[in-house]
Amino acid sequence: MTLDQLSVGKSATIKSVGGEGPLRLHFLDMGLTPRISVSMRKIAPMGDPIEICVRGYELTLRVSDAKNIELEVGGSEQ
């Protein structure tokens, strides 16, 4: 499952971070690293962007970017 498929109010653990070069580094700089828990907070009325909670702060991402983040459902909080 990828981050864009997570339902509002649900949590999961990041399994892997995709993307090419600068995009992947940008994800990692924002704290989107493997084994970290994320939860879906909001989805915009038109479906894009989405708001997630990661490491105690809210982060807004485009759906196209969220498709690069692989999740493992049922992970624990970190």
Protein Blocks (a to p, Z undefined) as FASTA:
>chain_A
ZZklpcghiacddfbdgdehjlmmmmmmnopaghiacddfbdcfkopacdddeehiacdd
dfklmmmpccdehiacZZ
